Amino acid sequence: MATLERDAFRFPTQQEIDEESRRIRRLRLAVELALSVIAAGELTFQDAQDLASGLRRVALQLFPDKGNVFDLIYAPRIRRLIGEVYRLH
């Protein structure tokens, strides 16, 4: 029982922390790049939607089972920007 509890609550190694930090940086860069491309207004509405969907797929590749976190943090920013650029409000 003690082994099970210890394994369930182990602290991440420095290598695991570094790997997660790298994945976070990659996701942030991808989000900022996508937002910049959408903000330029040169994409069709459908292309902007496709870019947003592709960005979510990238997030899920980097962080499997965390789609809800992407939907809470990044999706509203993307929707708001698409709404502003394509005058959907």
C-alpha positions as CSV (number, residue, x, y, z in Angstrom):
1,M,0.0,0.0,0.0
2,A,2.8,2.4,0.9
3,T,4.4,1.8,-2.5
4,L,1.2,2.5,-4.3
5,E,0.7,5.8,-2.5
6,R,4.3,6.8,-3.1
7,D,4.0,6.1,-6.8
8,A,0.7,8.0,-7.1
9,F,2.2,11.1,-5.5
10,R,5.7,11.2,-6.9
11,F,7.2,14.4,-7.9
12,P,8.2,14.9,-11.6
13,T,11.8,14.6,-12.5
14,Q,13.7,17.6,-13.9
15,Q,13.7,15.9,-17.3
16,E,9.9,15.7,-17.2
17,I,9.6,19.3,-16.1
18,D,11.9,20.4,-18.9
19,E,9.9,18.4,-21.5
20,E,6.6,19.9,-20.3
21,S,8.1,23.4,-20.5
22,R,9.3,22.7,-24.0
23,R,5.8,21.6,-25.1
24,I,4.2,24.6,-23.4
25,R,6.6,26.9,-25.3
26,R,5.8,25.2,-28.6
27,L,2.1,25.5,-28.0
28,R,2.4,29.2,-27.1
29,L,4.4,29.9,-30.2
30,A,1.9,28.1,-32.4
31,V,-1.0,30.0,-30.8
32,E,0.7,33.4,-31.2
33,L,1.6,32.6,-34.8
34,A,-1.9,31.5,-35.6
35,L,-3.4,34.6,-34.0
36,S,-1.0,36.8,-36.0
37,V,-2.0,35.1,-39.3
38,I,-5.7,35.4,-38.5
39,A,-5.3,39.1,-37.4
40,A,-3.6,39.9,-40.7
41,G,-7.1,39.3,-42.3
42,E,-5.8,37.7,-45.4
43,L,-7.3,34.3,-44.9
44,T,-10.8,33.4,-45.9
45,F,-13.2,32.8,-43.0
46,Q,-13.1,29.0,-43.7
47,D,-9.2,29.1,-43.7
48,A,-9.2,30.9,-40.3
49,Q,-11.6,28.2,-38.9
50,D,-9.4,25.5,-40.3
51,L,-6.3,27.1,-38.8
52,A,-8.1,27.2,-35.4
53,S,-9.1,23.5,-35.7
54,G,-5.5,22.6,-36.7
55,L,-4.2,24.5,-33.7
56,R,-6.4,22.5,-31.4
57,R,-5.1,19.2,-33.0
58,V,-1.5,20.4,-32.3
59,A,-2.4,21.1,-28.7
60,L,-3.9,17.6,-28.3
61,Q,-0.7,16.1,-29.8
62,L,1.4,18.0,-27.3
63,F,-1.0,17.5,-24.4
64,P,-3.3,14.5,-24.9
65,D,-6.5,14.5,-22.9
66,K,-6.2,18.2,-22.3
67,G,-8.6,19.5,-25.0
68,N,-10.8,21.0,-22.3
69,V,-7.9,23.2,-21.1
70,F,-7.3,24.4,-24.7
71,D,-11.0,25.1,-25.0
72,L,-11.0,27.2,-21.8
73,I,-7.7,29.1,-22.4
74,Y,-7.1,29.5,-26.1
75,A,-10.4,28.9,-27.9
76,P,-12.1,32.1,-26.6
77,R,-9.2,34.2,-27.8
78,I,-9.3,32.6,-31.2
79,R,-13.1,32.9,-31.5
80,R,-13.0,36.6,-30.4
81,L,-10.3,37.4,-32.9
82,I,-12.1,35.6,-35.8
83,G,-15.2,37.5,-34.8
84,E,-13.4,40.8,-34.9
85,V,-11.5,40.2,-38.2
86,Y,-14.5,38.8,-40.0
87,R,-17.0,41.2,-38.3
88,L,-19.3,38.4,-36.9
89,H,-20.6,40.5,-34.0
